[in-house]
Amino acid sequence: MIEARIYSMASPHDIEKQVVVIVRELLVESGQGFSQREISRSSSLQRHLGMDSLGRVELFRRIEKHFHAFPERIFVVRCIQ
């Protein structure tokens, strides 16, 4: 798939930064006060960021839309590199 090749060339750090931006935007839009918290690779979406199951579904939809790929493929690429 062409999209997978494009994003596999992106560095893991670049992908991580883009995902953090997407998470932060969603938290700001939710208005639940978690948008000021630090977001890191080890942050729990539910425990640290207060994201419920519907929020996680919306997050993965946005990641899929942003990267034009399924989230599983993005994270697999990151783990392989």
Secondary structure, DSSP 8 states (H G I E B T S, - for coil): -HHHHHHHTS-HHHHHHHHHHHHHHHHHHHTSS-TTS---TT--TTTTT---HHHHHHHHHHHHHHHTS-HHHHHHHHHH-
